[in-house]
Amino acid sequence: MKRVRITLRPQGDYAPPIYEHLAGGARYLERAVIVNWNVSAPPTAFLFRLEGAYERFGRVLDESETVSVYELLPITDRECYCFFEGTVSPAARSLFETFTTGSLMTVPPIECNEDGSTTYTIIGTEAEIQAAVDGVPDAVGVTVEAVGGTRVAADSVGGRLSPRQRDAVETALELGYYDVPRTATSEDVAETLDCATATAAEHLQKAESAVMGSLFRS
């Protein structure tokens, strides 16, 4: 059996409106992951874990015509589980089914990244994984992030970071942003990443928040 970590970038019918809120479309959500799901038959059901002002996401679900039922299950005042049941397009359903055929299994959680992508791990035979990756529609970008490794799930701390956040942290480390005394600024990080200074600073801030939360939050 093989283990592969991939990032998908669904667009159009492959990215339902609710998903767009989870993956960068709602600035009040600091982190969103898909913990579990059932797409075997309509209606589709998902269990999310959310961090941030999740009550605002509840109002989005209230107003959505595709949501039949949902429930917010608070963990703290900034974290909750969210059960959602509703309708998604056949295209979005088929994208999930692509990675559950044959021996393939998707290992939760699925990270919803702020750039609209999702990152997760799949396991299965090499041939079936390759077939699934090759079968991703042209409208959905796919990147293989890692192959193999000793763990099935993502590492507890690093796995909480989106690809852009990891890029920002790795760049900051290389430039000396975390050195004492500091030898690089967020402007230096932004220049290397070819993005706005505010964007680089936001990636670093969210990454630092995720790492500290992983280490000290019960």
PyMOL CGO cylinders between C-alpha atoms (Angstrom):
from pymol import cmd
from pymol.cgo import CYLINDER

trace = [
    CYLINDER, 0.00, 0.00, 0.00, 1.11, 3.54, -0.76, 0.3, 1, 1, 1, 1, 1, 1,
    CYLINDER, 1.11, 3.54, -0.76, 0.55, 6.79, 1.10, 0.3, 1, 1, 1, 1, 1, 1,
    CYLINDER, 0.55, 6.79, 1.10, 0.25, 10.04, -0.87, 0.3, 1, 1, 1, 1, 1, 1,
    CYLINDER, 0.25, 10.04, -0.87, -0.58, 13.54, 0.31, 0.3, 1, 1, 1, 1, 1, 1,
    CYLINDER, -0.58, 13.54, 0.31, -2.26, 15.67, -2.35, 0.3, 1, 1, 1, 1, 1, 1,
    CYLINDER, -2.26, 15.67, -2.35, -3.68, 19.14, -2.79, 0.3, 1, 1, 1, 1, 1, 1,
    CYLINDER, -3.68, 19.14, -2.79, -6.73, 19.73, -4.99, 0.3, 1, 1, 1, 1, 1, 1,
    CYLINDER, -6.73, 19.73, -4.99, -7.99, 23.07, -6.30, 0.3, 1, 1, 1, 1, 1, 1,
    CYLINDER, -7.99, 23.07, -6.30, -11.67, 22.60, -7.15, 0.3, 1, 1, 1, 1, 1, 1,
    CYLINDER, -11.67, 22.60, -7.15, -13.41, 25.26, -9.22, 0.3, 1, 1, 1, 1, 1, 1,
    CYLINDER, -13.41, 25.26, -9.22, -16.85, 25.83, -10.68, 0.3, 1, 1, 1, 1, 1, 1,
    CYLINDER, -16.85, 25.83, -10.68, -19.28, 22.96, -10.12, 0.3, 1, 1, 1, 1, 1, 1,
    CYLINDER, -19.28, 22.96, -10.12, -16.53, 21.06, -8.29, 0.3, 1, 1, 1, 1, 1, 1,
    CYLINDER, -16.53, 21.06, -8.29, -16.53, 23.72, -5.53, 0.3, 1, 1, 1, 1, 1, 1,
    CYLINDER, -16.53, 23.72, -5.53, -19.98, 24.11, -3.94, 0.3, 1, 1, 1, 1, 1, 1,
    CYLINDER, -19.98, 24.11, -3.94, -20.85, 27.54, -2.49, 0.3, 1, 1, 1, 1, 1, 1,
    CYLINDER, -20.85, 27.54, -2.49, -20.56, 26.25, 1.08, 0.3, 1, 1, 1, 1, 1, 1,
    CYLINDER, -20.56, 26.25, 1.08, -17.07, 24.95, 0.36, 0.3, 1, 1, 1, 1, 1, 1,
    CYLINDER, -17.07, 24.95, 0.36, -16.02, 28.35, -0.92, 0.3, 1, 1, 1, 1, 1, 1,
    CYLINDER, -16.02, 28.35, -0.92, -16.79, 29.80, 2.53, 0.3, 1, 1, 1, 1, 1, 1,
    CYLINDER, -16.79, 29.80, 2.53, -14.63, 27.14, 4.17, 0.3, 1, 1, 1, 1, 1, 1,
    CYLINDER, -14.63, 27.14, 4.17, -11.62, 27.54, 1.88, 0.3, 1, 1, 1, 1, 1, 1,
    CYLINDER, -11.62, 27.54, 1.88, -10.68, 31.19, 2.07, 0.3, 1, 1, 1, 1, 1, 1,
    CYLINDER, -10.68, 31.19, 2.07, -14.04, 32.77, 1.32, 0.3, 1, 1, 1, 1, 1, 1,
    CYLINDER, -14.04, 32.77, 1.32, -14.84, 33.61, 4.94, 0.3, 1, 1, 1, 1, 1, 1,
    CYLINDER, -14.84, 33.61, 4.94, -12.15, 35.67, 6.65, 0.3, 1, 1, 1, 1, 1, 1,
    CYLINDER, -12.15, 35.67, 6.65, -13.77, 35.11, 10.04, 0.3, 1, 1, 1, 1, 1, 1,
    CYLINDER, -13.77, 35.11, 10.04, -12.81, 31.42, 9.91, 0.3, 1, 1, 1, 1, 1, 1,
    CYLINDER, -12.81, 31.42, 9.91, -9.20, 30.88, 10.92, 0.3, 1, 1, 1, 1, 1, 1,
    CYLINDER, -9.20, 30.88, 10.92, -9.19, 27.17, 10.11, 0.3, 1, 1, 1, 1, 1, 1,
    CYLINDER, -9.19, 27.17, 10.11, -11.63, 24.70, 8.59, 0.3, 1, 1, 1, 1, 1, 1,
    CYLINDER, -11.63, 24.70, 8.59, -11.21, 20.95, 8.15, 0.3, 1, 1, 1, 1, 1, 1,
    CYLINDER, -11.21, 20.95, 8.15, -13.53, 18.22, 6.95, 0.3, 1, 1, 1, 1, 1, 1,
    CYLINDER, -13.53, 18.22, 6.95, -13.44, 15.53, 9.64, 0.3, 1, 1, 1, 1, 1, 1,
    CYLINDER, -13.44, 15.53, 9.64, -15.81, 13.04, 8.03, 0.3, 1, 1, 1, 1, 1, 1,
    CYLINDER, -15.81, 13.04, 8.03, -18.32, 12.78, 5.21, 0.3, 1, 1, 1, 1, 1, 1,
    CYLINDER, -18.32, 12.78, 5.21, -20.89, 10.56, 3.53, 0.3, 1, 1, 1, 1, 1, 1,
    CYLINDER, -20.89, 10.56, 3.53, -21.43, 11.02, -0.20, 0.3, 1, 1, 1, 1, 1, 1,
    CYLINDER, -21.43, 11.02, -0.20, -22.71, 7.51, -0.92, 0.3, 1, 1, 1, 1, 1, 1,
    CYLINDER, -22.71, 7.51, -0.92, -26.21, 8.81, -1.73, 0.3, 1, 1, 1, 1, 1, 1,
    CYLINDER, -26.21, 8.81, -1.73, -28.06, 12.14, -1.58, 0.3, 1, 1, 1, 1, 1, 1,
    CYLINDER, -28.06, 12.14, -1.58, -28.33, 14.10, 0.63, 0.3, 1, 1, 1, 1, 1, 1,
    CYLINDER, -28.33, 14.10, 0.63, -24.62, 14.59, 1.25, 0.3, 1, 1, 1, 1, 1, 1,
    CYLINDER, -24.62, 14.59, 1.25, -23.43, 14.87, 4.86, 0.3, 1, 1, 1, 1, 1, 1,
    CYLINDER, -23.43, 14.87, 4.86, -20.24, 16.43, 6.23, 0.3, 1, 1, 1, 1, 1, 1,
    CYLINDER, -20.24, 16.43, 6.23, -18.74, 16.96, 9.65, 0.3, 1, 1, 1, 1, 1, 1,
    CYLINDER, -18.74, 16.96, 9.65, -16.51, 20.06, 9.83, 0.3, 1, 1, 1, 1, 1, 1,
    CYLINDER, -16.51, 20.06, 9.83, -14.24, 21.35, 12.56, 0.3, 1, 1, 1, 1, 1, 1,
    CYLINDER, -14.24, 21.35, 12.56, -14.10, 25.13, 12.55, 0.3, 1, 1, 1, 1, 1, 1,
    CYLINDER, -14.10, 25.13, 12.55, -11.95, 27.71, 14.33, 0.3, 1, 1, 1, 1, 1, 1,
    CYLINDER, -11.95, 27.71, 14.33, -12.88, 31.36, 14.44, 0.3, 1, 1, 1, 1, 1, 1,
    CYLINDER, -12.88, 31.36, 14.44, -16.17, 33.25, 14.62, 0.3, 1, 1, 1, 1, 1, 1,
    CYLINDER, -16.17, 33.25, 14.62, -18.13, 30.15, 13.68, 0.3, 1, 1, 1, 1, 1, 1,
    CYLINDER, -18.13, 30.15, 13.68, -21.52, 31.65, 14.59, 0.3, 1, 1, 1, 1, 1, 1,
    CYLINDER, -21.52, 31.65, 14.59, -21.25, 33.71, 11.41, 0.3, 1, 1, 1, 1, 1, 1,
    CYLINDER, -21.25, 33.71, 11.41, -20.89, 30.50, 9.40, 0.3, 1, 1, 1, 1, 1, 1,
    CYLINDER, -20.89, 30.50, 9.40, -24.11, 29.29, 11.02, 0.3, 1, 1, 1, 1, 1, 1,
    CYLINDER, -24.11, 29.29, 11.02, -25.89, 32.33, 9.59, 0.3, 1, 1, 1, 1, 1, 1,
    CYLINDER, -25.89, 32.33, 9.59, -24.50, 31.45, 6.14, 0.3, 1, 1, 1, 1, 1, 1,
    CYLINDER, -24.50, 31.45, 6.14, -25.95, 27.95, 6.49, 0.3, 1, 1, 1, 1, 1, 1,
    CYLINDER, -25.95, 27.95, 6.49, -29.30, 29.43, 7.57, 0.3, 1, 1, 1, 1, 1, 1,
    CYLINDER, -29.30, 29.43, 7.57, -29.48, 31.39, 4.33, 0.3, 1, 1, 1, 1, 1, 1,
    CYLINDER, -29.48, 31.39, 4.33, -28.26, 28.63, 2.00, 0.3, 1, 1, 1, 1, 1, 1,
    CYLINDER, -28.26, 28.63, 2.00, -30.86, 27.01, -0.25, 0.3, 1, 1, 1, 1, 1, 1,
    CYLINDER, -30.86, 27.01, -0.25, -28.75, 23.84, -0.54, 0.3, 1, 1, 1, 1, 1, 1,
    CYLINDER, -28.75, 23.84, -0.54, -28.62, 23.13, 3.22, 0.3, 1, 1, 1, 1, 1, 1,
    CYLINDER, -28.62, 23.13, 3.22, -31.37, 20.90, 4.58, 0.3, 1, 1, 1, 1, 1, 1,
    CYLINDER, -31.37, 20.90, 4.58, -30.12, 20.61, 8.18, 0.3, 1, 1, 1, 1, 1, 1,
    CYLINDER, -30.12, 20.61, 8.18, -27.09, 21.62, 10.22, 0.3, 1, 1, 1, 1, 1, 1,
    CYLINDER, -27.09, 21.62, 10.22, -25.95, 21.81, 13.83, 0.3, 1, 1, 1, 1, 1, 1,
    CYLINDER, -25.95, 21.81, 13.83, -23.09, 23.67, 15.50, 0.3, 1, 1, 1, 1, 1, 1,
    CYLINDER, -23.09, 23.67, 15.50, -21.49, 21.74, 18.36, 0.3, 1, 1, 1, 1, 1, 1,
    CYLINDER, -21.49, 21.74, 18.36, -19.31, 24.16, 20.37, 0.3, 1, 1, 1, 1, 1, 1,
    CYLINDER, -19.31, 24.16, 20.37, -15.93, 23.08, 21.77, 0.3, 1, 1, 1, 1, 1, 1,
    CYLINDER, -15.93, 23.08, 21.77, -14.87, 26.53, 22.96, 0.3, 1, 1, 1, 1, 1, 1,
    CYLINDER, -14.87, 26.53, 22.96, -16.04, 30.03, 22.11, 0.3, 1, 1, 1, 1, 1, 1,
    CYLINDER, -16.04, 30.03, 22.11, -13.67, 29.91, 19.08, 0.3, 1, 1, 1, 1, 1, 1,
    CYLINDER, -13.67, 29.91, 19.08, -13.93, 26.24, 18.04, 0.3, 1, 1, 1, 1, 1, 1,
    CYLINDER, -13.93, 26.24, 18.04, -16.79, 23.95, 17.09, 0.3, 1, 1, 1, 1, 1, 1,
    CYLINDER, -16.79, 23.95, 17.09, -17.84, 20.91, 15.15, 0.3, 1, 1, 1, 1, 1, 1,
    CYLINDER, -17.84, 20.91, 15.15, -20.44, 21.55, 12.48, 0.3, 1, 1, 1, 1, 1, 1,
    CYLINDER, -20.44, 21.55, 12.48, -22.70, 18.84, 11.08, 0.3, 1, 1, 1, 1, 1, 1,
    CYLINDER, -22.70, 18.84, 11.08, -24.08, 19.73, 7.68, 0.3, 1, 1, 1, 1, 1, 1,
    CYLINDER, -24.08, 19.73, 7.68, -26.49, 17.87, 5.39, 0.3, 1, 1, 1, 1, 1, 1,
    CYLINDER, -26.49, 17.87, 5.39, -27.59, 19.10, 1.99, 0.3, 1, 1, 1, 1, 1, 1,
    CYLINDER, -27.59, 19.10, 1.99, -27.26, 18.85, -1.75, 0.3, 1, 1, 1, 1, 1, 1,
    CYLINDER, -27.26, 18.85, -1.75, -24.10, 19.19, -3.83, 0.3, 1, 1, 1, 1, 1, 1,
    CYLINDER, -24.10, 19.19, -3.83, -23.61, 19.04, -7.56, 0.3, 1, 1, 1, 1, 1, 1,
    CYLINDER, -23.61, 19.04, -7.56, -22.91, 15.70, -9.27, 0.3, 1, 1, 1, 1, 1, 1,
    CYLINDER, -22.91, 15.70, -9.27, -19.48, 17.07, -10.18, 0.3, 1, 1, 1, 1, 1, 1,
    CYLINDER, -19.48, 17.07, -10.18, -18.57, 17.76, -6.54, 0.3, 1, 1, 1, 1, 1, 1,
    CYLINDER, -18.57, 17.76, -6.54, -19.83, 14.33, -5.50, 0.3, 1, 1, 1, 1, 1, 1,
    CYLINDER, -19.83, 14.33, -5.50, -17.81, 12.63, -8.23, 0.3, 1, 1, 1, 1, 1, 1,
    CYLINDER, -17.81, 12.63, -8.23, -14.63, 14.38, -7.02, 0.3, 1, 1, 1, 1, 1, 1,
    CYLINDER, -14.63, 14.38, -7.02, -15.00, 12.76, -3.60, 0.3, 1, 1, 1, 1, 1, 1,
    CYLINDER, -15.00, 12.76, -3.60, -15.84, 9.40, -5.16, 0.3, 1, 1, 1, 1, 1, 1,
    CYLINDER, -15.84, 9.40, -5.16, -12.68, 9.50, -7.29, 0.3, 1, 1, 1, 1, 1, 1,
    CYLINDER, -12.68, 9.50, -7.29, -10.58, 8.87, -4.18, 0.3, 1, 1, 1, 1, 1, 1,
    CYLINDER, -10.58, 8.87, -4.18, -12.76, 6.17, -2.60, 0.3, 1, 1, 1, 1, 1, 1,
    CYLINDER, -12.76, 6.17, -2.60, -12.85, 3.60, -5.42, 0.3, 1, 1, 1, 1, 1, 1,
    CYLINDER, -12.85, 3.60, -5.42, -11.27, 0.15, -5.19, 0.3, 1, 1, 1, 1, 1, 1,
    CYLINDER, -11.27, 0.15, -5.19, -8.78, -0.04, -2.32, 0.3, 1, 1, 1, 1, 1, 1,
    CYLINDER, -8.78, -0.04, -2.32, -8.46, 3.75, -1.99, 0.3, 1, 1, 1, 1, 1, 1,
    CYLINDER, -8.46, 3.75, -1.99, -9.20, 5.46, 1.30, 0.3, 1, 1, 1, 1, 1, 1,
    CYLINDER, -9.20, 5.46, 1.30, -9.07, 9.14, 2.17, 0.3, 1, 1, 1, 1, 1, 1,
    CYLINDER, -9.07, 9.14, 2.17, -7.54, 9.80, 5.58, 0.3, 1, 1, 1, 1, 1, 1,
    CYLINDER, -7.54, 9.80, 5.58, -9.27, 12.63, 7.47, 0.3, 1, 1, 1, 1, 1, 1,
    CYLINDER, -9.27, 12.63, 7.47, -9.04, 15.44, 8.16, 0.3, 1, 1, 1, 1, 1, 1,
    CYLINDER, -9.04, 15.44, 8.16, -9.23, 17.24, 4.83, 0.3, 1, 1, 1, 1, 1, 1,
    CYLINDER, -9.23, 17.24, 4.83, -7.63, 20.67, 5.28, 0.3, 1, 1, 1, 1, 1, 1,
    CYLINDER, -7.63, 20.67, 5.28, -9.54, 23.52, 3.62, 0.3, 1, 1, 1, 1, 1, 1,
    CYLINDER, -9.54, 23.52, 3.62, -6.83, 26.01, 2.70, 0.3, 1, 1, 1, 1, 1, 1,
    CYLINDER, -6.83, 26.01, 2.70, -7.30, 29.75, 2.45, 0.3, 1, 1, 1, 1, 1, 1,
    CYLINDER, -7.30, 29.75, 2.45, -6.29, 29.77, -1.23, 0.3, 1, 1, 1, 1, 1, 1,
    CYLINDER, -6.29, 29.77, -1.23, -9.34, 27.64, -2.14, 0.3, 1, 1, 1, 1, 1, 1,
    CYLINDER, -9.34, 27.64, -2.14, -7.50, 24.32, -2.20, 0.3, 1, 1, 1, 1, 1, 1,
    CYLINDER, -7.50, 24.32, -2.20, -7.83, 21.21, -0.04, 0.3, 1, 1, 1, 1, 1, 1,
    CYLINDER, -7.83, 21.21, -0.04, -5.00, 19.01, 1.22, 0.3, 1, 1, 1, 1, 1, 1,
    CYLINDER, -5.00, 19.01, 1.22, -5.33, 15.45, 2.46, 0.3, 1, 1, 1, 1, 1, 1,
    CYLINDER, -5.33, 15.45, 2.46, -3.83, 11.97, 2.47, 0.3, 1, 1, 1, 1, 1, 1,
    CYLINDER, -3.83, 11.97, 2.47, -4.94, 8.96, 0.46, 0.3, 1, 1, 1, 1, 1, 1,
    CYLINDER, -4.94, 8.96, 0.46, -3.77, 5.38, 0.82, 0.3, 1, 1, 1, 1, 1, 1,
    CYLINDER, -3.77, 5.38, 0.82, -4.16, 2.46, -1.55, 0.3, 1, 1, 1, 1, 1, 1,
    CYLINDER, -4.16, 2.46, -1.55, -2.30, 0.54, -4.20, 0.3, 1, 1, 1, 1, 1, 1,
    CYLINDER, -2.30, 0.54, -4.20, 0.15, 2.46, -6.34, 0.3, 1, 1, 1, 1, 1, 1,
    CYLINDER, 0.15, 2.46, -6.34, -1.82, 1.73, -9.51, 0.3, 1, 1, 1, 1, 1, 1,
    CYLINDER, -1.82, 1.73, -9.51, -5.15, 2.89, -8.07, 0.3, 1, 1, 1, 1, 1, 1,
    CYLINDER, -5.15, 2.89, -8.07, -3.64, 6.06, -6.58, 0.3, 1, 1, 1, 1, 1, 1,
    CYLINDER, -3.64, 6.06, -6.58, -2.05, 6.90, -9.92, 0.3, 1, 1, 1, 1, 1, 1,
    CYLINDER, -2.05, 6.90, -9.92, -5.32, 6.24, -11.72, 0.3, 1, 1, 1, 1, 1, 1,
    CYLINDER, -5.32, 6.24, -11.72, -7.20, 8.50, -9.30, 0.3, 1, 1, 1, 1, 1, 1,
    CYLINDER, -7.20, 8.50, -9.30, -4.69, 11.34, -9.68, 0.3, 1, 1, 1, 1, 1, 1,
    CYLINDER, -4.69, 11.34, -9.68, -4.74, 10.97, -13.47, 0.3, 1, 1, 1, 1, 1, 1,
    CYLINDER, -4.74, 10.97, -13.47, -8.54, 10.95, -13.36, 0.3, 1, 1, 1, 1, 1, 1,
    CYLINDER, -8.54, 10.95, -13.36, -8.87, 14.33, -11.67, 0.3, 1, 1, 1, 1, 1, 1,
    CYLINDER, -8.87, 14.33, -11.67, -10.82, 16.58, -14.10, 0.3, 1, 1, 1, 1, 1, 1,
    CYLINDER, -10.82, 16.58, -14.10, -9.01, 19.35, -15.95, 0.3, 1, 1, 1, 1, 1, 1,
    CYLINDER, -9.01, 19.35, -15.95, -11.08, 21.92, -14.04, 0.3, 1, 1, 1, 1, 1, 1,
    CYLINDER, -11.08, 21.92, -14.04, -9.50, 20.74, -10.78, 0.3, 1, 1, 1, 1, 1, 1,
    CYLINDER, -9.50, 20.74, -10.78, -5.79, 21.33, -10.25, 0.3, 1, 1, 1, 1, 1, 1,
    CYLINDER, -5.79, 21.33, -10.25, -3.91, 18.57, -8.40, 0.3, 1, 1, 1, 1, 1, 1,
    CYLINDER, -3.91, 18.57, -8.40, -0.48, 18.59, -6.78, 0.3, 1, 1, 1, 1, 1, 1,
    CYLINDER, -0.48, 18.59, -6.78, 1.23, 15.63, -5.13, 0.3, 1, 1, 1, 1, 1, 1,
    CYLINDER, 1.23, 15.63, -5.13, 2.72, 17.09, -1.95, 0.3, 1, 1, 1, 1, 1, 1,
    CYLINDER, 2.72, 17.09, -1.95, 4.42, 13.97, -0.57, 0.3, 1, 1, 1, 1, 1, 1,
    CYLINDER, 4.42, 13.97, -0.57, 4.75, 10.26, -1.28, 0.3, 1, 1, 1, 1, 1, 1,
    CYLINDER, 4.75, 10.26, -1.28, 5.36, 7.62, 1.36, 0.3, 1, 1, 1, 1, 1, 1,
    CYLINDER, 5.36, 7.62, 1.36, 6.43, 8.39, 4.92, 0.3, 1, 1, 1, 1, 1, 1,
    CYLINDER, 6.43, 8.39, 4.92, 6.12, 6.59, 8.22, 0.3, 1, 1, 1, 1, 1, 1,
    CYLINDER, 6.12, 6.59, 8.22, 2.79, 8.10, 9.27, 0.3, 1, 1, 1, 1, 1, 1,
    CYLINDER, 2.79, 8.10, 9.27, -0.65, 7.65, 7.72, 0.3, 1, 1, 1, 1, 1, 1,
    CYLINDER, -0.65, 7.65, 7.72, -2.04, 10.93, 9.06, 0.3, 1, 1, 1, 1, 1, 1,
    CYLINDER, -2.04, 10.93, 9.06, -0.42, 14.30, 8.76, 0.3, 1, 1, 1, 1, 1, 1,
    CYLINDER, -0.42, 14.30, 8.76, 1.99, 15.32, 11.52, 0.3, 1, 1, 1, 1, 1, 1,
    CYLINDER, 1.99, 15.32, 11.52, 0.09, 16.87, 14.42, 0.3, 1, 1, 1, 1, 1, 1,
    CYLINDER, 0.09, 16.87, 14.42, 1.58, 20.36, 14.13, 0.3, 1, 1, 1, 1, 1, 1,
    CYLINDER, 1.58, 20.36, 14.13, 2.84, 20.72, 10.56, 0.3, 1, 1, 1, 1, 1, 1,
    CYLINDER, 2.84, 20.72, 10.56, -0.32, 19.11, 9.24, 0.3, 1, 1, 1, 1, 1, 1,
    CYLINDER, -0.32, 19.11, 9.24, -2.35, 22.04, 10.56, 0.3, 1, 1, 1, 1, 1, 1,
    CYLINDER, -2.35, 22.04, 10.56, -0.68, 24.49, 8.18, 0.3, 1, 1, 1, 1, 1, 1,
    CYLINDER, -0.68, 24.49, 8.18, -1.93, 25.20, 4.67, 0.3, 1, 1, 1, 1, 1, 1,
    CYLINDER, -1.93, 25.20, 4.67, 0.59, 24.90, 1.81, 0.3, 1, 1, 1, 1, 1, 1,
    CYLINDER, 0.59, 24.90, 1.81, 0.88, 28.72, 1.63, 0.3, 1, 1, 1, 1, 1, 1,
    CYLINDER, 0.88, 28.72, 1.63, 1.45, 28.96, 5.38, 0.3, 1, 1, 1, 1, 1, 1,
    CYLINDER, 1.45, 28.96, 5.38, 4.16, 26.29, 5.21, 0.3, 1, 1, 1, 1, 1, 1,
    CYLINDER, 4.16, 26.29, 5.21, 5.83, 28.14, 2.33, 0.3, 1, 1, 1, 1, 1, 1,
    CYLINDER, 5.83, 28.14, 2.33, 5.78, 31.36, 4.32, 0.3, 1, 1, 1, 1, 1, 1,
    CYLINDER, 5.78, 31.36, 4.32, 7.24, 29.76, 7.45, 0.3, 1, 1, 1, 1, 1, 1,
    CYLINDER, 7.24, 29.76, 7.45, 9.94, 27.90, 5.52, 0.3, 1, 1, 1, 1, 1, 1,
    CYLINDER, 9.94, 27.90, 5.52, 10.89, 31.11, 3.72, 0.3, 1, 1, 1, 1, 1, 1,
    CYLINDER, 10.89, 31.11, 3.72, 10.92, 33.06, 6.99, 0.3, 1, 1, 1, 1, 1, 1,
    CYLINDER, 10.92, 33.06, 6.99, 13.20, 30.47, 8.57, 0.3, 1, 1, 1, 1, 1, 1,
    CYLINDER, 13.20, 30.47, 8.57, 15.60, 30.57, 5.63, 0.3, 1, 1, 1, 1, 1, 1,
    CYLINDER, 15.60, 30.57, 5.63, 15.76, 34.38, 5.64, 0.3, 1, 1, 1, 1, 1, 1,
    CYLINDER, 15.76, 34.38, 5.64, 16.26, 34.72, 9.38, 0.3, 1, 1, 1, 1, 1, 1,
    CYLINDER, 16.26, 34.72, 9.38, 12.85, 36.08, 10.31, 0.3, 1, 1, 1, 1, 1, 1,
    CYLINDER, 12.85, 36.08, 10.31, 12.81, 33.88, 13.42, 0.3, 1, 1, 1, 1, 1, 1,
    CYLINDER, 12.81, 33.88, 13.42, 16.46, 34.44, 14.33, 0.3, 1, 1, 1, 1, 1, 1,
    CYLINDER, 16.46, 34.44, 14.33, 17.39, 36.28, 17.52, 0.3, 1, 1, 1, 1, 1, 1,
    CYLINDER, 17.39, 36.28, 17.52, 18.07, 39.03, 16.75, 0.3, 1, 1, 1, 1, 1, 1,
    CYLINDER, 18.07, 39.03, 16.75, 15.78, 39.03, 13.72, 0.3, 1, 1, 1, 1, 1, 1,
    CYLINDER, 15.78, 39.03, 13.72, 17.65, 39.45, 10.44, 0.3, 1, 1, 1, 1, 1, 1,
    CYLINDER, 17.65, 39.45, 10.44, 14.67, 39.59, 8.05, 0.3, 1, 1, 1, 1, 1, 1,
    CYLINDER, 14.67, 39.59, 8.05, 11.30, 41.31, 7.97, 0.3, 1, 1, 1, 1, 1, 1,
    CYLINDER, 11.30, 41.31, 7.97, 7.86, 40.38, 6.71, 0.3, 1, 1, 1, 1, 1, 1,
    CYLINDER, 7.86, 40.38, 6.71, 8.66, 42.58, 3.71, 0.3, 1, 1, 1, 1, 1, 1,
    CYLINDER, 8.66, 42.58, 3.71, 11.61, 40.30, 2.93, 0.3, 1, 1, 1, 1, 1, 1,
    CYLINDER, 11.61, 40.30, 2.93, 9.41, 37.25, 3.19, 0.3, 1, 1, 1, 1, 1, 1,
    CYLINDER, 9.41, 37.25, 3.19, 6.82, 38.86, 0.92, 0.3, 1, 1, 1, 1, 1, 1,
    CYLINDER, 6.82, 38.86, 0.92, 9.44, 39.74, -1.68, 0.3, 1, 1, 1, 1, 1, 1,
    CYLINDER, 9.44, 39.74, -1.68, 10.71, 36.15, -1.80, 0.3, 1, 1, 1, 1, 1, 1,
    CYLINDER, 10.71, 36.15, -1.80, 7.17, 34.75, -2.02, 0.3, 1, 1, 1, 1, 1, 1,
    CYLINDER, 7.17, 34.75, -2.02, 6.21, 37.41, -4.62, 0.3, 1, 1, 1, 1, 1, 1,
    CYLINDER, 6.21, 37.41, -4.62, 3.15, 38.53, -2.67, 0.3, 1, 1, 1, 1, 1, 1,
    CYLINDER, 3.15, 38.53, -2.67, 1.96, 41.56, -0.73, 0.3, 1, 1, 1, 1, 1, 1,
    CYLINDER, 1.96, 41.56, -0.73, 3.55, 42.26, 2.64, 0.3, 1, 1, 1, 1, 1, 1,
    CYLINDER, 3.55, 42.26, 2.64, 0.14, 42.07, 4.32, 0.3, 1, 1, 1, 1, 1, 1,
    CYLINDER, 0.14, 42.07, 4.32, -0.44, 38.64, 2.75, 0.3, 1, 1, 1, 1, 1, 1,
    CYLINDER, -0.44, 38.64, 2.75, 2.92, 37.29, 3.95, 0.3, 1, 1, 1, 1, 1, 1,
    CYLINDER, 2.92, 37.29, 3.95, 2.31, 38.69, 7.43, 0.3, 1, 1, 1, 1, 1, 1,
    CYLINDER, 2.31, 38.69, 7.43, -1.13, 37.07, 7.53, 0.3, 1, 1, 1, 1, 1, 1,
    CYLINDER, -1.13, 37.07, 7.53, 0.27, 33.67, 6.48, 0.3, 1, 1, 1, 1, 1, 1,
    CYLINDER, 0.27, 33.67, 6.48, 2.92, 33.89, 9.22, 0.3, 1, 1, 1, 1, 1, 1,
    CYLINDER, 2.92, 33.89, 9.22, 0.44, 35.01, 11.86, 0.3, 1, 1, 1, 1, 1, 1,
    CYLINDER, 0.44, 35.01, 11.86, -2.02, 32.22, 11.08, 0.3, 1, 1, 1, 1, 1, 1,
    CYLINDER, -2.02, 32.22, 11.08, 0.78, 29.64, 10.99, 0.3, 1, 1, 1, 1, 1, 1,
    CYLINDER, 0.78, 29.64, 10.99, 2.09, 30.80, 14.36, 0.3, 1, 1, 1, 1, 1, 1,
    CYLINDER, 2.09, 30.80, 14.36, -1.44, 30.69, 15.82, 0.3, 1, 1, 1, 1, 1, 1,
    CYLINDER, -1.44, 30.69, 15.82, -1.96, 27.14, 14.53, 0.3, 1, 1, 1, 1, 1, 1,
    CYLINDER, -1.96, 27.14, 14.53, 1.38, 25.91, 15.90, 0.3, 1, 1, 1, 1, 1, 1,
    CYLINDER, 1.38, 25.91, 15.90, 0.86, 27.49, 19.33, 0.3, 1, 1, 1, 1, 1, 1,
    CYLINDER, 0.86, 27.49, 19.33, -2.67, 26.15, 19.46, 0.3, 1, 1, 1, 1, 1, 1,
    CYLINDER, -2.67, 26.15, 19.46, -1.46, 22.64, 18.65, 0.3, 1, 1, 1, 1, 1, 1,
    CYLINDER, -1.46, 22.64, 18.65, 1.16, 22.76, 21.38, 0.3, 1, 1, 1, 1, 1, 1,
    CYLINDER, 1.16, 22.76, 21.38, -0.85, 24.29, 24.22, 0.3, 1, 1, 1, 1, 1, 1,
    CYLINDER, -0.85, 24.29, 24.22, -4.56, 23.92, 23.52, 0.3, 1, 1, 1, 1, 1, 1,
    CYLINDER, -4.56, 23.92, 23.52, -6.20, 20.99, 25.29, 0.3, 1, 1, 1, 1, 1, 1,
]
cmd.load_cgo(trace, "trace")
